[in-house]
Amino acid sequence: MFQAGTQFKASLSQLMEILMSKEPSYIRCIKPNDTKSPDLIEDQIVKHQVCFQMIYLLLTYINCLLHLSRRGIIFLIKIIFLY
């Protein structure tokens, strides 16, 4: 009989395999104001959201590179592009 921790770890591992086999796509919406007014654009709110999205994308990219480097794929890519 499986212990709860072992079963959870196996389930999480299976979920990670499924997620890693997919290619994510996102729709990012920028809210122009907090009042939901159609003709009002507040620069600071828009700049903050765009900045956050750029940071999020950068962190996602770094996380992906770290994951690939743990598998040795980055080393292989370096060798291919150096020669």
C-alpha positions in Angstrom: 0.0 0.0 0.0 1.3 3.5 -0.9 1.8 6.1 1.6 0.2 9.5 1.0 3.6 11.2 0.4 4.7 8.6 -2.1 1.4 8.8 -4.0 1.5 12.6 -4.0 5.1 12.7 -5.3 4.2 10.2 -8.1 1.1 12.3 -9.0 3.1 15.5 -9.0 5.8 13.9 -11.2 3.2 12.8 -13.7 1.7 16.2 -13.8 5.1 17.8 -14.4 5.7 15.4 -17.3 2.4 16.4 -18.9 3.0 20.1 -18.4 6.6 20.0 -19.8 5.3 18.2 -22.9 3.0 21.1 -23.7 3.8 24.5 -25.2 2.1 27.2 -23.2 0.3 30.2 -24.8 -1.0 33.1 -23.0 -3.3 36.0 -23.7 -2.1 39.0 -21.8 -4.5 41.9 -21.4 -3.5 45.3 -20.2 -6.1 47.2 -18.2 -5.9 50.9 -19.2 -7.5 52.2 -15.9 -9.0 51.0 -12.6 -12.4 52.5 -13.2 -13.1 50.5 -16.4 -13.8 53.7 -18.3 -13.6 53.2 -22.1 -11.8 56.4 -23.0 -9.4 56.8 -20.1 -5.8 55.6 -20.2 -3.7 56.0 -17.1 0.0 55.9 -18.1 1.3 54.7 -14.7 -1.0 51.8 -14.6 -0.2 50.7 -18.1 3.5 51.1 -17.6 3.4 49.1 -14.4 1.5 46.2 -16.1 3.9 46.2 -19.1 6.9 46.2 -16.8 5.5 43.3 -14.8 4.8 41.3 -17.9 8.3 41.8 -19.2 9.8 40.7 -15.8 7.4 37.7 -15.8 8.5 36.7 -19.3 12.2 37.1 -18.4 11.8 35.0 -15.2 9.9 32.3 -17.2 12.7 32.3 -19.8 15.4 32.0 -17.1 13.5 29.2 -15.5 13.3 27.4 -18.8 17.0 27.8 -19.4 17.8 26.5 -15.9 15.6 23.4 -16.5 17.3 22.8 -19.9 20.8 23.3 -18.4 20.1 20.7 -15.7 19.4 18.2 -18.5 22.6 19.1 -20.4 20.7 20.6 -23.3 22.3 24.0 -23.0 25.8 22.5 -23.2 24.7 20.7 -26.4 23.3 24.0 -27.9 26.6 25.8 -27.0 28.6 23.1 -28.9 26.3 23.3 -31.9 26.5 27.1 -32.2 30.2 27.4 -31.5 31.2 25.1 -34.4 
